[in-house]
Amino acid sequence: MKRKNLSIFLLLLFSFSHIFESCKSTEVETSTTTSGGSTSTGSTTSNSSTITTTLSTTATTTTCNSTGVAQIVCLAEAFKSTLSSTQLATTQLTYSKTNAQKWSNLPAGMSARIGINLGSLSDTQLAAFRNLMVAVLSLNTTNEGYDEMIGNLVADDYLNTIGGGSDYGAGNYYISFLGTPSTSSLWAILFTGHHYTQPFTFNGGANTGVTPAFRGTEPQAAVTAANRTYQAFEQERVAFAAMLTGLSTAEQTTAKLSGSYNDLVLGPGQDGKFPATKSGLQVGNLSSDKQALVLSAIKLYVNDLDANLAASILTKYTSELANTYISYSGTTAMASQGDYVRVDGPSVWIEFSYQGGVIIKNTPHSHSVWRDHTSDYGGN
């Protein structure tokens, strides 16, 4: 009897050891990394989905040799040409403000999107989608532009694997065309999913708006997939911390908001509700080096775009910098739940909120929105 009990004990011990080993592969590492004087949690590991593997190849293989909006139209039509008639009917929609407003920071299973989801696309269709996004987003900067988009998809894949379930993952992001792609008429690209929304509005052969754009990520920590590490929205957090900690005590007092903020003020569904009065510290009253820190934070949003799309926007925001205001709530480190920062100019509006985790409990993650007082939805 004793020998039988010992055998059972050893069998159970062997089984538990294998369960323990299998759990370790998705654990968040307990080490921390320091950047810009701010501390963030360490890295996680995610199995890269076939979607993100396909999209991580940025080489274009199209015959769209035109430039500017004409090239974007060509690439949009090239993507459409890969779709079945049923898929095209889902993707090509009429332009309306109602359609343009169908975005959210929530997963698509919790807040319905329009368009076609990446999970329903073949590799050929994904490659055509990739070619389009490569044309409208910046390339070759780690965790910014197109790379930031991929990092967001990878983070959502990770949430899927650790208990988030089918609502999470790269397959749940949607692309639609509102209006027929054209170099003369009104139309828009809308790409939206959990923690990522980026619209591009065009009219008369020109880009007329790239907001409202939502950014965020859970986990905030780095995520590794296919031997590549992403930390999609950490540089923005670090830039805002540098901007705020660079202020004098008196400047921080002026910039500090009286209330607390658990989320964004002008997030999804809050279109056009800009405060009538600006709060905080006027950037024009700061020294040139401190003004440069404000502009550096703004650039991390604008420079997500292709350089041709970003240039005129950045010129406008730079010219208005002196009349832009910065404010915050919580701490200046932007590293604790409840930390919040705002940039409010004549045109630019950016909010960053550090809030509690949803899938990864007790671990803060970022929400952020970039809006424009005059050109949200292309001014329509």
Order of alpha helices (4+ residues) and beta strands (2+ residues): alpha-beta-beta-beta-alpha-alpha-alpha-beta-alpha-beta-alpha-alpha-beta-beta-beta-beta-beta-beta-beta-alpha-alpha-beta-alpha-alpha-beta-beta-beta-beta
